[in-house]
Amino acid sequence: MTAVADEIQLDDAAFRGAVLRPGVPDYDVHRKIWNGSFDKHPAVIVRCAGVADVIAAVKFGRESGLPVAVRSGGHSFPGLSVADDALMIDLAPMKGVRVDPDKRTARVQAGVLLGELDRETQAFGLAVPSGIVTHTGVAGLTLGGGIGWIMRKHGLSVDQLVSVDLVTADGEFVKASADENADLFWGMCGAGANFGIVTEFEFRCVPLGPQILAGPIFWPMEKSGEVLRFYRDWVAEAPDELMTIVVHRKAPPLPFVPEELHGKPVVMVICCWVGDIEEGQKFIKPLKDFSSPVADVCLPKPYLTHQAMFDPSFVPGRWYYFKSCDVPELTDDIIDITMERSLQIKSPLTSFPIWQMGGALSRVGDGDTSFNGRHAGFTYNIGCATETEEGFADEREWVRNFWSALEAWHTTVYVNFLGDEGEERIRTAYGAEKYDRLKALKQKYDPDNFFRINQNIPPS
């Protein structure tokens, strides 16, 4: 037990949820987060069972002076869900989801994971735009904007967000929407971790599935250059119904990957078509016919199946590192660098996506939300993974060098893909004008920067 933990005076009976300190059962289970490269030991973990627990935890954080880390899904790339000698406010037990199929809305508590939300909405043929790994937390994803498989048709997660319930830095419970505390709601839609702890989200749902046309088409990685040049021209005419992610990696030993490809360097174009399946098959056919793919599993399937496709590639506990950037287009130079660097991948677990942007998300007013980057052409999320610390430093250096090689084309960056990169990179994520507006908002709602273990925007 740390010296800080020894000094804590916390009445466990004040909470309905469990209070965990170093040395007690389950402490080590719940302090761990998705990214295994972070091994932090909070002074105390409060596993909140409801709003009252969140309020009490925030007030205790104020009284004790402990730094406060907030966890929902624990997927923060730079490990901001936990900190040494801190109070961890763990929202994971708050699992309520209530779908209103008539109004097409969903009320979602802060501990819900994407797969749990999808399961509830798909029971009614509905969905909320979300991410691409089912064990990601709805809260963290949404508060940074929320990019995913259906965003080109239905926008970001924040574009379907109706309202939030949250606890402020003073321990006050407030609501925010376009009609109530509208300035706060604007900030929550892209920079929300800075302004409070959301306890519940209300989303609009969109009709979807249950069947969609989706999955990867594979080529040998040495064909990356020609595939990307064809892909660039092909997606330029893509309708909103199509979303694609390009992945370079060594082919994983998964059931949908032909055995002869296992461990071989490949480039995949993964499609997700959320319109009429016959129309999708016609549009995707030129890609399927290009340059003799070595495998093609882009087929009609349940939306829930496709949403879980990336789960085996992002297993909790592995060591991960990321650096990201948006680029306006896939120039020949960018394509050449991408192919060159991808062929240097060593780890069989390293898998990095290039996200196709545009569509519906680009037609929302740039000033309507604090999310920035609506006009990006493609998002590079250059990442690596190893099973343990062994080989991690080499893979991390590969990420950094690849990112640096693209630096001449960097524009914006998605805040949820940022690592621990400093204030200037956070400013880049929002742009100068929005960043200044967010600083003023922070001054209003959290003037002493109580919520600072995040991609932090300091008060004015």
SEZAZA-845225 format. One record per residue (C-alpha): residue number from 1; x, y, z. Coordinates in steps of 0.5 Angstrom, whole numbers. Each point is the difference from the previous one (the first is absolute). Example, Ala and Ser with C-alpha at 12.3 -4.5 7.8 and 13.67 -1.06 7.14 Angstrom:
(r 1,(25,-9,16))
(r 2,(2,7,-2))
***
This chain:
(r 1,(0,0,0))
(r 2,(3,7,-2))
(r 3,(1,5,5))
(r 4,(-6,4,-3))
(r 5,(-4,-5,1))
(r 6,(1,-1,7))
(r 7,(-2,7,1))
(r 8,(-7,0,-3))
(r 9,(-6,1,4))
(r 10,(-5,-2,-4))
(r 11,(-7,-3,3))
(r 12,(-1,-6,-4))
(r 13,(-8,0,2))
(r 14,(-1,6,-4))
(r 15,(0,-4,-6))
(r 16,(-4,-5,-3))
(r 17,(5,-2,-4))
(r 18,(7,-4,2))
(r 19,(6,4,3))
(r 20,(6,-3,-2))
(r 21,(7,1,3))
(r 22,(7,-3,-1))
(r 23,(0,-7,2))
(r 24,(-7,-1,1))
(r 25,(-3,-6,-5))
(r 26,(-2,3,-7))
(r 27,(4,6,1))
(r 28,(5,-2,-6))
(r 29,(-5,-3,-4))
(r 30,(-4,7,0))
(r 31,(7,5,-1))
(r 32,(2,-4,-6))
(r 33,(-2,4,-7))
(r 34,(0,-3,-7))
(r 35,(7,3,-2))
(r 36,(4,-5,4))
(r 37,(6,5,-1))
(r 38,(-3,4,6))
(r 39,(1,-3,7))
(r 40,(-3,5,5))
(r 41,(-2,0,7))
(r 42,(-5,4,2))
(r 43,(-1,2,8))
(r 44,(-7,-2,0))
(r 45,(-5,-3,-5))
(r 46,(-8,2,0))
(r 47,(-4,-4,-4))
(r 48,(-6,4,-1))
(r 49,(-7,-3,0))
(r 50,(-4,6,-2))
(r 51,(0,7,0))
(r 52,(0,1,8))
(r 53,(7,-3,0))
(r 54,(3,4,-6))
(r 55,(-2,6,4))
(r 56,(3,-2,7))
(r 57,(6,-3,-4))
(r 58,(1,7,-3))
(r 59,(-1,4,7))
(r 60,(5,-5,3))
(r 61,(5,2,-5))
(r 62,(-1,7,1))
(r 63,(1,-1,8))
(r 64,(6,-5,-1))
(r 65,(3,4,-5))
(r 66,(2,-6,-4))
(r 67,(1,0,-7))
(r 68,(-6,-3,-3))
(r 69,(0,-5,-6))
(r 70,(-7,-2,-3))
(r 71,(-1,-7,-4))
(r 72,(-6,-3,-4))
(r 73,(3,-5,-5))
(r 74,(7,2,2))
(r 75,(2,0,-7))
(r 76,(4,7,0))
(r 77,(6,-1,-4))
(r 78,(5,4,4))
(r 79,(-3,-4,6))
(r 80,(-4,6,3))
(r 81,(-5,-4,3))
(r 82,(5,-1,6))
(r 83,(5,3,4))
(r 84,(5,-1,6))
(r 85,(-2,2,7))
(r 86,(-7,3,-3))
(r 87,(-7,-1,1))
(r 88,(-3,-5,-6))
(r 89,(-7,1,-1))
(r 90,(-2,-6,-3))
(r 91,(-7,0,-4))
(r 92,(1,-7,-3))
(r 93,(-6,-2,5))
(r 94,(-5,5,-3))
(r 95,(-3,-5,-6))
(r 96,(-7,3,-1))
(r 97,(-2,0,-7))
(r 98,(-8,2,-2))
(r 99,(-2,0,-7))
(r 100,(-6,3,-2))
(r 101,(-2,-3,-7))
(r 102,(-6,5,-1))
(r 103,(4,6,1))
(r 104,(7,-3,-3))
(r 105,(4,2,6))
(r 106,(4,-3,5))
(r 107,(2,2,7))
(r 108,(7,-3,2))
(r 109,(4,0,6))
(r 110,(7,2,1))
(r 111,(3,-7,1))
(r 112,(-3,-3,-6))
(r 113,(4,-3,-6))
(r 114,(-1,0,-7))
(r 115,(-2,-7,-1))
(r 116,(-5,1,6))
(r 117,(-3,6,-3))
(r 118,(0,-4,-7))
(r 119,(-3,-6,2))
(r 120,(-6,4,3))
(r 121,(-1,5,-6))
(r 122,(0,-6,-5))
(r 123,(-6,-3,4))
(r 124,(-4,5,-3))
(r 125,(4,1,-7))
(r 126,(3,6,2))
(r 127,(7,2,2))
(r 128,(4,6,3))
(r 129,(6,2,-4))
(r 130,(6,-2,4))
(r 131,(7,-3,-1))
(r 132,(3,-7,-2))
(r 133,(2,-4,6))
(r 134,(-5,-2,4))
(r 135,(3,0,7))
(r 136,(1,8,-1))
(r 137,(-4,4,5))
(r 138,(-5,4,-3))
(r 139,(2,6,4))
(r 140,(7,1,-2))
(r 141,(-2,-1,-7))
(r 142,(-6,5,0))
(r 143,(4,6,4))
(r 144,(5,0,-5))
(r 145,(-5,0,-6))
(r 146,(-1,-7,-2))
(r 147,(3,-3,-7))
(r 148,(-2,-7,-2))
(r 149,(-3,-4,-6))
(r 150,(-7,4,-1))
(r 151,(3,7,0))
(r 152,(0,1,-7))
(r 153,(-8,-1,0))
(r 154,(-2,2,7))
(r 155,(5,4,2))
(r 156,(5,0,7))
(r 157,(-3,-2,6))
(r 158,(0,7,3))
(r 159,(-5,1,-7))
(r 160,(-5,-4,3))
(r 161,(1,2,7))
(r 162,(-6,4,3))
(r 163,(2,1,7))
(r 164,(4,-2,6))
(r 165,(-1,0,8))
(r 166,(7,1,3))
(r 167,(3,2,7))
(r 168,(4,6,0))
(r 169,(7,2,3))
(r 170,(-4,3,6))
(r 171,(-4,-7,1))
(r 172,(-6,3,-3))
(r 173,(-5,-4,-5))
(r 174,(-2,4,-6))
(r 175,(-3,-2,-7))
(r 176,(3,3,-6))
(r 177,(-4,0,-7))
(r 178,(0,4,-6))
(r 179,(-6,4,4))
(r 180,(3,0,7))
(r 181,(7,2,2))
(r 182,(1,0,-8))
(r 183,(7,3,1))
(r 184,(2,-6,5))
(r 185,(-3,-5,-5))
(r 186,(4,3,-6))
(r 187,(6,-2,4))
(r 188,(-2,-7,2))
(r 189,(0,-1,-7))
(r 190,(7,-2,-2))
(r 191,(4,3,7))
(r 192,(-5,-3,5))
(r 193,(5,-3,5))
(r 194,(2,7,2))
(r 195,(-7,2,3))
(r 196,(-3,-5,4))
(r 197,(-1,-7,1))
(r 198,(-6,-2,-5))
(r 199,(-5,-5,4))
(r 200,(-5,-1,-6))
(r 201,(0,1,-7))
(r 202,(-6,1,-4))
(r 203,(1,-2,-8))
(r 204,(-5,0,-6))
(r 205,(0,-7,-3))
(r 206,(1,-1,-8))
(r 207,(-3,-6,-3))
(r 208,(5,-5,-2))
(r 209,(0,-8,-2))
(r 210,(0,-5,3))
(r 211,(4,-2,-7))
(r 212,(5,5,-3))
(r 213,(5,-2,-5))
(r 214,(7,1,3))
(r 215,(7,-3,1))
(r 216,(7,0,-3))
(r 217,(3,-1,-7))
(r 218,(8,-3,1))
(r 219,(6,2,-5))
(r 220,(7,-2,2))
(r 221,(3,6,3))
(r 222,(5,1,-6))
(r 223,(-6,2,-4))
(r 224,(-2,6,5))
(r 225,(2,5,-5))
(r 226,(-4,-2,-5))
(r 227,(-6,-2,4))
(r 228,(0,7,4))
(r 229,(1,4,-7))
(r 230,(-6,-4,-3))
(r 231,(-4,1,7))
(r 232,(1,7,0))
(r 233,(-3,1,-6))
(r 234,(-6,-5,1))
(r 235,(-2,3,7))
(r 236,(0,7,-3))
(r 237,(-7,-2,-3))
(r 238,(-2,-4,6))
(r 239,(-7,2,2))
(r 240,(-2,1,8))
(r 241,(-2,-7,1))
(r 242,(7,-3,-1))
(r 243,(6,1,5))
(r 244,(7,-3,0))
(r 245,(6,-1,4))
(r 246,(6,-2,-3))
(r 247,(5,-5,4))
(r 248,(7,-2,-1))
(r 249,(2,-6,5))
(r 250,(3,-7,0))
(r 251,(-7,-4,-1))
(r 252,(-2,-2,6))
(r 253,(-2,-8,2))
(r 254,(-8,2,0))
(r 255,(-5,-5,-3))
(r 256,(-2,5,-6))
(r 257,(7,0,-2))
(r 258,(3,-5,-5))
(r 259,(5,-4,4))
(r 260,(5,0,-6))
(r 261,(0,8,2))
(r 262,(1,-1,7))
(r 263,(6,4,2))
(r 264,(1,3,-7))
(r 265,(1,8,-1))
(r 266,(-7,2,-3))
(r 267,(-4,6,-2))
(r 268,(-7,0,2))
(r 269,(-6,5,-3))
(r 270,(-5,-2,5))
(r 271,(-7,3,-2))
(r 272,(-7,1,4))
(r 273,(-6,2,-5))
(r 274,(-6,2,4))
(r 275,(-5,0,-6))
(r 276,(-3,-4,-4))
(r 277,(4,-6,-1))
(r 278,(-1,-2,-7))
(r 279,(2,8,-2))
(r 280,(6,-1,5))
(r 281,(3,-7,-4))
(r 282,(-1,4,-6))
(r 283,(4,6,2))
(r 284,(6,-4,4))
(r 285,(1,-5,-6))
(r 286,(5,4,-3))
(r 287,(4,0,6))
(r 288,(-1,-8,1))
(r 289,(2,-1,-8))
(r 290,(7,5,1))
(r 291,(6,-4,-1))
(r 292,(-2,-7,3))
(r 293,(-1,1,7))
(r 294,(3,-6,4))
(r 295,(-6,-1,4))
(r 296,(-7,4,0))
(r 297,(-5,-1,6))
(r 298,(-4,6,-1))
(r 299,(-7,-3,1))
(r 300,(-7,1,2))
(r 301,(0,-1,8))
(r 302,(-3,3,6))
(r 303,(2,7,2))
(r 304,(2,-3,7))
(r 305,(5,-5,-3))
(r 306,(3,5,-4))
(r 307,(1,5,6))
(r 308,(4,-5,4))
(r 309,(4,-2,-6))
(r 310,(6,4,3))
(r 311,(0,-2,7))
(r 312,(5,-6,-1))
(r 313,(5,5,-2))
(r 314,(-1,5,6))
(r 315,(0,-5,6))
(r 316,(0,3,7))
(r 317,(7,0,3))
(r 318,(5,0,-6))
(r 319,(5,6,0))
(r 320,(-3,5,-5))
(r 321,(3,7,-3))
(r 322,(-3,5,-5))
(r 323,(1,6,-3))
(r 324,(-5,3,-5))
(r 325,(-1,5,-5))
(r 326,(-5,2,-5))
(r 327,(2,1,-8))
(r 328,(-4,4,-5))
(r 329,(1,-5,-5))
(r 330,(4,-6,-2))
(r 331,(5,3,-4))
(r 332,(5,-5,-4))
(r 333,(6,2,5))
(r 334,(-5,-2,6))
(r 335,(-1,-6,-3))
(r 336,(7,-2,-2))
(r 337,(2,2,8))
(r 338,(-6,-5,2))
(r 339,(2,-6,-4))
(r 340,(8,1,2))
(r 341,(-2,1,7))
(r 342,(-5,-6,0))
(r 343,(5,-5,-2))
(r 344,(4,2,6))
(r 345,(-5,-3,5))
(r 346,(3,-5,4))
(r 347,(-5,-2,5))
(r 348,(-6,-5,-2))
(r 349,(-4,4,5))
(r 350,(1,7,-3))
(r 351,(-6,3,-5))
(r 352,(-1,7,-2))
(r 353,(-6,3,-3))
(r 354,(-1,5,-5))
(r 355,(-7,3,1))
(r 356,(-4,2,-6))
(r 357,(-4,7,2))
(r 358,(-5,4,-3))
(r 359,(-7,-1,-1))
(r 360,(-5,2,5))
(r 361,(5,2,5))
(r 362,(3,5,-5))
(r 363,(-7,4,-1))
(r 364,(-1,2,8))
(r 365,(1,7,1))
(r 366,(8,0,2))
(r 367,(-2,5,6))
(r 368,(-6,-5,2))
(r 369,(4,-4,5))
(r 370,(7,1,3))
(r 371,(2,-6,-4))
(r 372,(5,2,-6))
(r 373,(2,-4,-6))
(r 374,(-6,0,-4))
(r 375,(3,2,-6))
(r 376,(6,-6,0))
(r 377,(1,-4,-6))
(r 378,(3,-6,4))
(r 379,(2,-1,7))
(r 380,(6,-4,2))
(r 381,(1,-4,6))
(r 382,(7,-3,0))
(r 383,(0,-5,6))
(r 384,(4,-6,2))
(r 385,(-1,-5,5))
(r 386,(4,-6,3))
(r 387,(-2,-5,5))
(r 388,(4,2,6))
(r 389,(6,5,0))
(r 390,(4,-4,-4))
(r 391,(1,4,-7))
(r 392,(-4,5,2))
(r 393,(5,6,0))
(r 394,(2,-2,-7))
(r 395,(-7,0,-3))
(r 396,(-1,7,4))
(r 397,(6,3,-4))
(r 398,(-3,-3,-6))
(r 399,(-7,4,1))
(r 400,(4,6,2))
(r 401,(4,0,-6))
(r 402,(-6,-2,-5))
(r 403,(-4,6,3))
(r 404,(6,5,-1))
(r 405,(1,-2,-7))
(r 406,(-7,2,-1))
(r 407,(0,7,4))
(r 408,(1,4,-7))
(r 409,(-8,-2,-1))
(r 410,(-3,1,7))
(r 411,(-6,4,1))
(r 412,(-4,-2,6))
(r 413,(0,-6,5))
(r 414,(-6,-3,3))
(r 415,(1,1,8))
(r 416,(-2,-7,2))
(r 417,(6,-3,-4))
(r 418,(5,5,3))
(r 419,(5,-3,5))
(r 420,(4,4,5))
(r 421,(2,6,-5))
(r 422,(-1,6,4))
(r 423,(-4,7,-1))
(r 424,(2,1,-7))
(r 425,(-3,-6,-3))
(r 426,(-6,1,4))
(r 427,(-1,7,-3))
(r 428,(1,-4,-7))
(r 429,(-5,-4,2))
(r 430,(-5,5,1))
(r 431,(3,6,-4))
(r 432,(1,7,3))
(r 433,(-7,3,0))
(r 434,(-3,-6,3))
(r 435,(6,-1,5))
(r 436,(-1,7,2))
(r 437,(-8,-1,1))
(r 438,(2,-6,4))
(r 439,(4,3,5))
(r 440,(-5,5,1))
(r 441,(-5,-5,1))
(r 442,(5,-4,5))
(r 443,(1,7,4))
(r 444,(-8,0,1))
(r 445,(-1,-7,2))
(r 446,(7,-3,3))
(r 447,(4,6,1))
(r 448,(5,-3,5))
(r 449,(1,-6,-5))
(r 450,(-3,-5,4))
(r 451,(-1,-5,-6))
(r 452,(7,0,-2))
(r 453,(2,-7,-1))
(r 454,(-2,0,-8))
(r 455,(2,3,-6))
(r 456,(0,7,4))
(r 457,(-3,6,-2))
(r 458,(3,5,6))
(r 459,(-5,6,2))
(r 460,(1,7,-3))
***
